Amino acid sequence: MCKRVSRYFGTLGAAIVLLAFLEMVSCDDTSDPGDAAGISDLSVQVIEGHISANLQPIVPPDPILCQLILRLTNTNSTNPLTGLSIPSAVVFLGSNSTELGIIRFETDWDGAIGAGGADTVTVTKIQEDQEIFVPPCNESVYLRVRVVKTAVQFKQIKTPSYLFGCPVSATRDE
C-alpha cells in the first residue's frame, strides 16, 4: 500500500512541476512580452505595407513579395534604444487566422533610436530558395511583426489586413 501511495505522489509531483514549468514558459501571442522585458519605451506603427506573389511568367521557388514601412518611436526622453532588429513576421489568413508561414526581412536600418526620437524603417522580405507557403491569391492576410532587442526582449505588432495580390502579366499580341 505504501509503495502504491509513494508512486502516486511521485507521479503527481512530477505532473505539478511540469505544469508549473509550462505555465512559466508559455505565452499568448497577443501579449507583449517586450514590455515586461525592458523595451516598453518602444512604440511601433505600421505606415504602409503590401504583400503579393510574383507568379508570371515563371514561378520562382519563393514567389512571395512583402514590404512594410514602420514608424518606430522611443517614448523615453532620456535613454536611447539600441540593438533593435526586425527579423521576421508570421503571415495569417484574415478569414480564420490560420498561420500560413514565417517570412524573414532585411533592412539597412542601424537598429538605434535616440532618446525621444523616431525612425521610419522599411523592411523587405528576403527571397528564399524554397516555397514558404502557397500564396493565398486575392484573400485577406495580416502579419504579426516582431521587433527584437534580444531573445526575451521584443515587441510583437499586428498589421492591418492586406489583400494578397497575385498580378497577372499582360499578354502580348503577336
C-alpha positions as CSV (number, residue, x, y, z in Angstrom):
1,M,0.0,0.0,0.0
2,C,2.8,2.5,0.9
3,K,4.6,1.7,-2.3
4,R,1.4,2.5,-4.3
5,V,0.9,5.8,-2.5
6,S,4.5,6.8,-2.9
7,R,4.4,6.0,-6.6
8,Y,1.1,8.0,-6.9
9,F,2.5,11.1,-5.2
10,G,5.8,10.8,-7.2
11,T,3.8,10.9,-10.5
12,L,1.6,13.7,-9.2
13,G,4.6,15.7,-8.1
14,A,6.2,15.4,-11.5
15,A,3.0,16.4,-13.2
16,I,2.7,19.5,-11.0
17,V,6.3,20.5,-11.7
18,L,5.7,20.0,-15.4
19,L,2.6,22.2,-15.3
20,A,4.3,24.9,-13.4
21,F,7.2,24.9,-15.9
22,L,4.8,25.1,-18.9
23,E,3.0,28.0,-17.3
24,M,6.2,29.9,-16.8
25,V,7.4,29.4,-20.4
26,S,4.2,29.7,-22.3
27,C,2.9,32.9,-23.7
28,D,-0.1,34.1,-25.5
29,D,0.7,35.6,-28.9
30,T,-1.5,38.6,-28.2
31,S,0.6,39.6,-25.2
32,D,3.5,41.9,-25.4
33,P,6.4,40.3,-23.5
34,G,8.7,43.1,-24.6
35,D,7.1,45.5,-22.2
36,A,8.0,43.2,-19.3
37,A,11.5,42.6,-20.6
38,G,12.7,46.2,-21.0
39,I,11.6,47.7,-24.3
40,S,8.3,49.2,-23.1
41,D,9.5,52.6,-24.4
42,L,9.2,51.4,-28.0
43,S,6.1,52.4,-29.9
44,V,5.6,50.8,-33.4
45,Q,3.2,52.0,-36.0
46,V,2.6,50.5,-39.5
47,I,2.7,53.3,-42.0
48,E,2.3,51.2,-45.2
49,G,2.5,47.7,-46.3
50,H,1.9,45.2,-49.1
51,I,2.2,41.5,-49.8
52,S,1.9,39.7,-53.1
53,A,3.2,36.9,-55.2
54,N,5.1,37.1,-58.5
55,L,3.5,34.2,-60.4
56,Q,4.3,35.3,-64.0
57,P,5.9,34.4,-66.3
58,I,7.9,31.8,-64.4
59,V,7.1,31.0,-60.8
60,P,10.2,31.1,-58.7
61,P,10.6,28.7,-55.7
62,D,9.6,31.5,-53.3
63,P,7.3,33.9,-55.2
64,I,6.2,35.9,-52.2
65,L,7.0,39.6,-52.1
66,C,6.4,41.8,-49.0
67,Q,7.4,45.3,-47.9
68,L,6.4,47.2,-44.8
69,I,7.1,50.8,-43.7
70,L,7.1,51.1,-39.9
71,R,7.4,54.1,-37.7
72,L,9.4,53.3,-34.5
73,T,9.3,55.8,-31.7
74,N,11.3,55.8,-28.5
75,T,9.0,57.3,-25.9
76,N,11.8,57.6,-23.3
77,S,13.3,61.1,-23.4
78,T,16.5,60.2,-21.6
79,N,17.6,56.8,-22.8
80,P,18.3,55.7,-26.4
81,L,17.2,52.3,-27.7
82,T,19.9,50.3,-29.5
83,G,20.4,46.8,-30.9
84,L,16.9,46.6,-32.3
85,S,16.1,44.5,-35.4
86,I,13.0,43.4,-37.3
87,P,13.9,39.9,-38.4
88,S,10.6,38.3,-39.3
89,A,6.8,38.2,-39.3
90,V,4.2,35.5,-39.3
91,V,1.6,35.7,-42.0
92,F,-2.0,34.7,-41.1
93,L,-5.1,34.2,-43.3
94,G,-7.5,37.0,-42.4
95,S,-10.7,35.0,-42.6
96,N,-9.9,32.5,-39.9
97,S,-6.4,33.4,-38.5
98,T,-4.8,30.3,-39.9
99,E,-1.0,30.6,-39.8
100,L,0.4,30.5,-43.4
101,G,4.1,30.8,-42.6
102,I,7.0,32.9,-41.4
103,I,8.7,35.5,-43.7
104,R,12.2,36.9,-43.0
105,F,13.0,40.6,-43.5
106,E,16.1,42.6,-44.4
107,T,16.7,46.3,-44.0
108,D,19.5,48.8,-43.9
109,W,18.3,50.3,-40.6
110,D,21.0,50.5,-37.9
111,G,18.7,49.4,-35.1
112,A,19.1,52.5,-33.0
113,I,16.6,55.2,-31.9
114,G,17.8,58.2,-29.9
115,A,16.2,59.3,-26.7
116,G,12.8,60.7,-27.6
117,G,13.5,60.1,-31.2
118,A,11.8,58.2,-34.0
119,D,12.7,56.4,-37.2
120,T,10.8,55.3,-40.3
121,V,12.1,51.9,-41.3
122,T,11.4,49.9,-44.5
123,V,11.7,46.2,-44.3
124,T,11.7,43.9,-47.4
125,K,11.1,40.2,-47.4
126,I,14.1,38.0,-48.2
127,Q,13.6,35.8,-51.2
128,E,14.0,32.2,-50.0
129,D,15.3,29.2,-52.0
130,Q,12.2,27.2,-51.3
131,E,8.4,27.7,-51.0
132,I,7.3,29.1,-47.7
133,F,3.6,28.7,-48.3
134,V,1.1,28.6,-51.2
135,P,0.1,32.2,-52.0
136,P,-3.5,32.9,-51.0
137,C,-4.3,35.0,-54.0
138,N,-7.0,37.6,-53.6
139,E,-7.5,36.8,-50.0
140,S,-7.1,39.0,-46.9
141,V,-4.0,38.4,-44.8
142,Y,-2.4,40.1,-41.8
143,L,1.1,39.8,-40.3
144,R,2.4,39.7,-36.7
145,V,5.8,41.5,-36.9
146,R,8.5,41.1,-34.3
147,V,10.7,44.0,-33.3
148,V,13.5,42.3,-31.3
149,K,16.2,43.5,-28.9
150,T,17.2,40.1,-27.5
151,A,15.5,36.7,-27.4
152,V,13.4,37.8,-24.5
153,Q,13.1,41.5,-25.3
154,F,10.7,42.0,-28.2
155,K,7.5,43.7,-29.3
156,Q,5.0,42.0,-31.5
157,I,2.5,44.0,-33.5
158,K,-0.3,43.1,-35.7
159,T,-0.6,44.8,-39.1
160,P,-3.8,45.9,-40.8
161,S,-5.2,43.4,-43.2
162,Y,-3.9,43.4,-46.8
163,L,-5.3,41.8,-49.9
164,F,-2.8,39.2,-51.0
165,G,-2.2,40.3,-54.6
166,C,-1.2,37.9,-57.4
167,P,-1.0,40.2,-60.5
168,V,-1.1,38.5,-63.9
169,S,1.3,39.9,-66.5
170,A,-0.2,41.4,-69.6
171,T,-0.3,39.1,-72.6
172,R,1.4,40.3,-75.8
173,D,-0.5,40.2,-79.1
174,E,1.8,38.9,-81.8
